[in-house]
Amino acid sequence: AVINLVVFEVARRWFGVEFNVMMGGVAQKVAEWNVIFASIVPSLVAVVIYFLLLKKTGKPDKIFRVVAVFALVFSFYSPITATKELTTQLILSFMHLVAAFEITKSLTHDFKK
């Protein structure tokens, strides 16, 4: 969440990205709490999935990475459809990539070696 918040603030303050998106059918500006919430919720879901894989398989890393890739690809739908502003789409997609990498890195053992 911290890295994504930094990316968000740098894009907003230094590069003037406005982050106007459609949320729930209403045009809104993305706020800091949106970034934090959108980073923490997937992290919690990932922990649950990883824990379940650990209980079922004993070696969840490989399966979790595959699930993470599919989740990442699926997650790109939201930033691409939420706005027509290319810069906002790219920054939000990058933030999804950052979150996916950090979550996967934190949970899988191969990255820790």
Secondary structure as UniProt FT lines:
FT   HELIX           2..9
FT   HELIX           10..14
FT   STRAND          20..23
FT   TURN            24..25
FT   STRAND          26..29
FT   HELIX           32..57
FT   HELIX           61..75
FT   HELIX           77..82
FT   HELIX           86..107
FT   HELIX           110..112
//
